[in-house]
Amino acid sequence: MWARVASFEGGDHEKLRQLTESRMQEGAGPAGAQGVMVLADADRTKRLFISFFESREAIEAAEAEFDRMGDEIPEEIRGRRVGRDYYEVVFERMPQKTGMR
């Protein structure tokens, strides 16, 4: 499994949470994504969007869709992307809890 980690600064945390929740309920998201996690700092001024894929090639195939999503969500809501990296998941253990918070 591989993870795409995009980091953002700024934006409107609450509006982004609502938009993300709405899109997830509609089943929207990059093709091939097996899961998504969003982390925010204590001040909610920085966020990490972590998307999980079966392979690095699957992430690379979804990049155009990520770009399109970035074009659709205004910067004042999503924030400014300051980084994007790919990581191989070498260990994972998550609680068996589902749903948006």
HELIX and SHEET records of a PDB file:
HELIX    1   1 HIS A   13  GLN A   25  1                                  13    
HELIX    2   2 ARG A   56  GLU A   72  1                                  17    
HELIX    3   3 GLU A   75  ARG A   78  1                                   4    
SHEET    1   A 4 GLY A  35  ALA A  40  0                                        
SHEET    2   A 4 LYS A  46  PHE A  53 -1                                        
SHEET    3   A 4 TRP A   2  GLU A   9 -1                                        
SHEET    4   A 4 ARG A  80  GLU A  88 -1                                        
END                                                                             
